[in-house]
Structure formats: structure tokens, C-alpha cells
Amino acid sequence: MEVLGQITLEKFMRKHARAKTPLSCWLQDAKDAEWKTTQDIRNRYNSADFLSDDRVVFNIGGNNFRLVVIVRYQNGIVMIQKIGTHAEYDQWKLD
């Protein structure tokens, strides 16, 4: 997959050092993936949550961090929408 918005992840990792390793692993996984359907993601990340508009919420680093992306399956693109701590995620309005 092509991952857009990686600068958002880089900024977050500079602020939250504990997120660096798990986010780097997720990023490499996403780049290596060929997700065609939500089931492809579920097969690798069974704790992922699927929202409207092709948004996916990933639990990162033992559920310490939440990553929200938009997946354009037909184009092979993942767009970083939001990253935060679990506490920050609880405050987001993701309807």
C-alpha cells in the first residue's frame, strides 16, 4: 500500500518515544500489504475497528495509541487521518 501522511506519524513519534517501535512496525506492515478488502486487514489486525467512509482504527503499542486511517482499497492507498494516545482517542468525535 502507499501510505500518505507519514509526516504525521513522524511528528507523533518524536513527541511519544514509546510509540516509535510499534508505529514503525505498523508503517512497514502497511507498506508491504496489499489490502483489497476489510477482511484483509482483519486477517492481520483482528483488533482493528472499521468505521464509515473506509476508515479504520488500529490499536498500536498494546492499545496505548490509536491510529485512524482512510483506506482506498481500489487505489492501494492508506491515508493517515489521526494518531493519538488512548486517552486522546476517547475525546475524538469520529462519527
Secondary structure, DSSP 8 states (H G I E B T S, - for coil): -EEE-HHHHHHHHHH-GGGHHHHHHHHHHHHH----SHHHHHHH-TT-EE-STTEEEEEETTTTEEEEEEEEGGGTEEEEEEEEEHHHHTT----
